[in-house]
Amino acid sequence: MGSTSSAEREAARPAAAGRRGAVVAALMLSMALAALDATIVSTAVPQIVGDLGGFSVFSWLFSGYLLAVTVTLPVYGKLSDTFGRKPVLIAGSVLFLLGSLLCALAWNMGALIAFRVVQGLGGGALQGTVQTLAADLYPLKDRPKIQSKLSTVWAVAAVAGPELGGVLAAYADWRWIFLINLPIGALALWLIVRHLHEPEREATAHARVDWAGALAVFACGGVLLTALVQGGVAWPWLSAPSLALFGAGLALVAVVVLVERRAAEPIIPGWVWRRRTIAAVNLALGALGLLMVAPSVFLPTYAQSVLGLAPVAAGFVLSVWTLSWPMSAALSQHVYRRIGFRNTAMLGIGTASLILFAFPFLPYPGQAWQPALLMLLLGAALGLFQLPLIVGVQSTVGWAERGTTTASVLFCRQTGQTIGAALFGAVANGVLAARLGGAGDLDSVTRALDSGSAPEATRRAIADAVHAVYLGAACAAALAFLVLLFLAPRRFPVLKD
């Protein structure tokens, strides 16, 4: 792939004239905000619906935010390569804070959903640009330190989000869920403006932005992800709305390909998929997003409905992987320096596949420490898998391609999570229907258990449904292993710092 130019080597250290510690603090605050707002609303839904109404569409409070984050990742990645990280991060932060303020001022459910989309448009810039800047700030040998810090922040914030949202809704007002973002985000924004300094680059003056491609990518991703998120929930999979959305999405895929082939500077350049390393990492992390749905979405239901745990205890069973994942990620550098990025990731995902496959063999009803132990081991395995791939793929490109590369990786992981939620939701509901004679889905059955009106057979049916989901997640992990084995090069073509 050649060597980096002197301009790229200079640009790879954008905070050299500023205070790198202050910039890292800003990145961690920004990452915490992006992670919190993906989950913090969940436990405050009763209060929000009681105040604003709109129970039939409240799920869009989550879907609208996540859709906006996902479909904007490729756009922000390309813009950060074109104009620099700082202006994109500043614009994204301002948009995120504006969306937060508007959410706090929402007067009905429709307005709140619209403002959540605005918030997500800024959140996409936060996620992608923060990860890209982490690679810019540190040379390869030190990159695991910052990535493990960001992993820790993301994991803790994602798990703490529902609890924080519940506390704010119960003891203050649900609007504080969004107002709390303002001082934190303002501090992060000030640190970025004050301490992040990027060198001027001649290419910026002649930059050409593929706005047609950006619009096509946004429309295509929005339509397809909406079809996946709402299919089987708002309407049946084979209904007219579902088929119409998938048909429109496939047509927009053709439009994206056509527009991007003709663009001088495409939003999604062809080299993202032509280079073996990047293509393999994209597919592998897409499979990671898929398998993460099993523990993050279905394990709390299993812990409460099958093990009989209270919500706080059920949350602890899930949260233990936030302890082992960052620790394993931080230690992974000692492994990949010996055996390489690919082999370290294969070791991690191969182990994760075995752990996921072991879950269905837990005794019924079992004890809380058993799934908690598996989650602890799973977090350690995935720490060995994800971070070496992200650090490795970022190290194969120069400054001018790093934003696009990072965004493509994150986009694939987010898309995998969306597909996983739809796929595993259908699997769980299918198993429940078979065990219970076609009666109900996972949500309705779980509510019946909470009210104490469901028999023991229903608990066994839920256990079987979650076991089937974990088997599917094990298959996704095995798929990621095969992708790395047959598609990824043995040694990543790392550029010199």
N, C-alpha and C positions, 0 to 999 in steps of 0.2 A: 504493500500500500504506500510505500515511500516514507519519507521522513517529513516532519513538520517544518514549516518555514520559520524564520526568525520572528515574523509578525505574529504567527500563531503561538509561538512559545511565549512571546510577551503577553499576548491576550489571555493565555492560560492562567495568568496570575493577576486577575482584575483588582484584587484588594491589596496589592503590594504597597501602594501609597497610603492606604487607609489602615484601619485597625481590624485585622482579620477576626479577632475574638468578638468584636461588636457585630460584625457581619454574621458570624456563625450564630450568635444569640438571636439576631433578627430572623435568620433562616429557621431556627428551632421554634420561635414564636409563630412564624407563618405556617409552619408544618402543623403545629398544634391546632391552630385555628381551622385549617383545612380538614384535619382528622376529626376534630370535635363536631363540626357542623354536619358531618355525614351521619352522626348517630345521636346527637344531643336532643333532637326533637322527639325521639321515639316515646319516651316516658311522659312527655308533656301533652300528648295528643288529647287525652280526656279534657284537660283544662282548655286547650285551644279550641276544640270542637264545642265545648260548653259555652265559650265566649263568642266564637265567630260562626258556629254552625258548619255545614258542609261536610257532614260525616261521610257521605258517599264518595267524596273525591279527596279525602285527607291523605291517601297514600301518595298523592303527587307531591306532598311536602318532601318526601324522600326521593321519589323518582325524578322529579323536576330538577332537583339539585344535582343528583348523580349524573343524569343525562347531560346537563350543561357542562359539568366538569369533564366528562368523558369525551364529548364531541369537540371540545375546544382544545384538548391537549395537543393534537398535531398542529393546529394553527399557531398556538403560542410557541411551540417548539421551533417552527420555521421562523417566526418573527424574532425570536431571541437570537437565532443565528444570523439574521439579517441586520437587526438594529442594535443588538447587544442585550445582555440579561437585565441590566438595571432599568431601562425604560419599560420593558415588559413587566417586570416585577412590580414596579411602581404603579403602572396602569392597572394591573390585576389587583393589587392591594386596595387601591382607591375604589375600584368597582366592587370588590368584596365588602368593604366597609359601607359603601353606599347601599348595597343590597341589605346588609345587616340593619342599618338604620331604617330603611323602608319596611323591612319585615316587622320591626318593633312598632311601626306606625300603622300596620295593616288594619283595615276596617272590616274586611270579610275574608272568607277562605280563598276566593278567587284572587284577590289582591296579594294575599300572603304567598300563594303558590307562584304567582308571577314574580314577586320579589325574591323568592327562593331561587328561581331561575337566574335572576340577575346576580345573586350571591354566587351561584355555581359558575357563572361566566368568569367571575374573578377567581374562584377557587381553582379552576383549571390552570390559570397562570401561576398560582401559588405552588401547586403540586409539581408541575413540570419544571419551572424555572428554579425552584429551590433545589431539586435533585441535580439539575445541570450545574448550578453554581457550586454545589458541593464538590463536584469533580473539577471545576475550574480552580477552586481555592487551594486544593491539596495535590501534591504529586502522588503518583501511584502508590508508593510505599506507605503514605500516610492516609490514603483515602478511606480505608476501613474505619478509621477513628470517627470521622465525621458521619459516614454512612450508618455506623452503629448507633451514634447519637440520634440521628434522624429516625432510625428504626425504633429506638426506645420511645422517643416522643410520640411517634405515630401510634405505636401499640398502646401506650398508657392512655393517650387522649381518646383513642377509639373505644377502649374499654370503659374509661371513666365518663364518657359522654352521656350515656343514658342515666347514670346515677346523678351527675351534675344537673342534667335537665330536670329530673324528678325533684331534686331538692329546690331548685329555683322556682319551679312551678308550684310546689307545695307551700313554700315559706315566703316567697316574694310574689312574683307574677311571671307568667310565661314569656312576657315581652323582654324580661331580663336575659333570657337565653340568647337573644340577639344583641342586646345593649352591651353585654359583657365583652363582646368582640371589639367594641370601639376603642377602649383604652389600650387593650393588648395589641390590636392591629395598628393603632396610631404609633405606639412605641416602636414596633417592628419597622413601620414605614419611615419613621424619623431616623432610625439606625441605618437603614439602607441608603436614604438620601444623604446622610451625613458622612458615612464611612465607606461605602462601596464606590470605588473609582475604577472605571474601565478606560483603557487607552482609546484614543480616537483612531478610527480605521477608515481608510479611503473608500472602501467598498460601500460604506453606509450612504455616502452622498449619491451614489448611482444605483441604489437598491431598487429592485422591482418586486412588488408584492403581488402574488397571485390571488387577488381578491375573488375572482370567479371560482378558483379551486377551493378557497376557504369556504365560500358559500355552499358549494356542492358537497364538500366533506361534512359541513355542519348539517345540511339537510338530509344527506344520506344516513349519517350516524344517528341523527335524531329520529328518523322514521323507523329504522331497523331496531334501535334500542327500545323505542316505544312499543313496537310490536312484541318484543321479547318480555318487557316488563309487564305489560298489560294482558298479554295472552294467557288464557287460563285463569285470569283474575277478574278483569272487567268484562271479558267476553270469552267464549269457548275458542279453543285453538283453531278449529275448522270453520269458524263463523265468518260472515262476510267482512266485518271490520278487520279481523286478523289477516285474512287472505289479501284484502286490499292493501294493508300496510306492508306486508311482505312483498307483494307484487310491486308496489311503488318503490320500496327499498331496493329491490333488485334492479329496477329501471334506473334508479339514481346511482347505483354502483357503476353501471355502464356509462352514465354521464360523468362521474368522477374520473374514470379511466380515460375517457375521451378528452376531458378538459386538462387533466394532468399531463397527458402525453404531448399536448400542444403548448403547455406553459413553459416559459423560459426558466422560471424559478418555481417549480411546483411545490405545493404545500406538503404533499407526500411523494417525494422523489422515488424513482424506480430503484435506486441503489439500496434503499432500505430493505428490499426483499431480494435483490440480486446478490448481495454479499452474504455468504454462508453464515458467518458469525452472527450478524444482526438478525437475519431471518430465523436462525435457530433459537436465539435468545427470545425473540418476539413470541414464537410458538410455545417455548417452554414456560415463559411467564404467563402466557394466556392460559395454559393448563394449570398454573399455580392459582390464578384467579378463580378458575373453575373449582378446584378442590377446596379452596378456603371457605367456600359456601357451606360445606358440610359441618365443620365445627362452629363457625361464627353464627350461622342461622339456625341450625337444627339441634346443636348440643344443649342450649338452654332449655328448649322444649323437652328434650329427653331427660335432663336433670330434674325438671319440675314434675313432669307427668309420670315418668317411670321410676325415678329414684325418690320422688316425693320431697324434694328440697324446696326451701323457700327461695324467692327470687334472688336475694343477696347471695345465698350459698350457691345457687346455680350459676350466678355470674362469676363466682370465684373458681368454679370448675373450669370455666372457659378462660378466665384471665391468667391462669398459671402459665400459658404459653407465652405471655408477654414478658415473663421472667427469663425463660430459657432462649427465646428467639434472639434478642439483642446480644446476650452473652455469647451465644454460639456465633453470631455474625461477627462480633468483635474478634473472636479467636480464629475465624476462618482464614485470616491472612496467613497464619502459620501453616495451614494445610495447603492452600493453593500455591504458596511459594515453593512447596515441595513437589506437588503432583499436578499443578496447573489448574486453571479456572474450570475447564470442562470436567475433569475428573472429580474435583471437589464437589461441583454441583451435582454430578451423577451419584456420588456417595450420599449426599444429602437427600436427594429426591428418591433414590432407591430405598433408603431407610424409611423415609416418610411413607412410601407405598406399603411397606410391611406393617408399619404402625397403624395406618388406616385400615388395612385388611384385617388386623387383629381386633378392631373394635367390635365387629359383629359376634365375636366369640366371648365377649364379656358375659359373666353369669347374669341370669335374670332373677330378681331385679338388680342385684349387685349393690355395691357400696360406692360412695362418692369418690373415695380415693382411687378407685380403679380407672374411671375415665380421666380423672385429674392427672394421674401418672402418665397415661397415654398422651394427654395434651402437653405435658411437660416435655416428653420425649419428641413429640411432633414439632414443637417450637424449636428445639435444638436442631432437628433435622432440616427444617425449612430455613433456619439461619445459615446453615452450610450451603443451602441451595441458592437462595435469592441474591444475597450480597455479592458472592463471587461473580455471578452473571452480570449484575449491574455494573460493578467496578470493572469487570473485564471488558464488556462491550463499550463502555465509555472510554476506555483506554485504547481502543482500536481506531478512534477517529480523532481528527483535529478539532480545534476550537470551533471552526465554522460549520461543523457537522454535528457537534455534540448535542445541541438543543433538539434537533430533529431526531437524532438517535434515541435520546432519553425519552422524548415524548412518545415515540413509537412503541417503546418498551412498556411505558406506563399505560398507554392506550390499550395495548393488547391485554394487559393484566386486568384493567377495568372492564374491558369487554368480556373477558373470561368470567368475571364475577357476575355480570349481567346474564350471560348465557347459563351459568351454573345455577343461578337462582331460579330461572325459568325451567331448566331441565330437571333439577333435583326436586323442585316443587311438584312437577308432574309425576316424577317417580314416587315420591312420598304419598301423594294423593292416590296414585294407582294401587300401591300396596295396601293402603287403608281400605280402598274400595273392595279389593279382593278379600281382605280379612274380615270385613264387616258387612259383606253382602251388598256393596255399592252404596253404603250410607255415609254421606258427609265427606269433608276434606279435613286436612290436618288442623286448620284454624278452628273449625266448628267443633271438632272432637276435643281439642285442647280446652276450649271454653267449657265444654260439658264436664270435663274432668275437674276443672277449677271449681265448678259449682257443686261437685260431689254427686252428680247424677249418672256417671258413666261406670259400667262394670269393669271387673278385672280384665276381661277379654279385650277391652278397649286399650288398656295400658300395654298389653302384649302386642296389640296391633301397632301402636305407636312405636314400640321398641323395634318391631320388624321393619317399619317404614324407615326409621332412622338408620338401622343396620343396612338397608338397601342403599341409602344415600351414601353411607361411608364406603360401601363396596364400589359405588360409582366414583367416589373421590379417589379411591385406591387405583382405579383404572386410569383416571386422569393423571395421577402421579406416574404410573407406568408409561403412559404416553409421553410425558415430558422426558422420562429417562431414555426412551427410544429415539426421540427427536435429537437429544444431545449425542446419543451414541452414533447415529447414522448421518446426521446433518452437520453438527458443529465440528469444526476442525479440532484436532488433538491439542494444538497450541494456538491460542488466540493471537492474531497478528498485532501485538501491542506496539504502539508508537513510543518513541523515546520522549520523556518529559522535556 
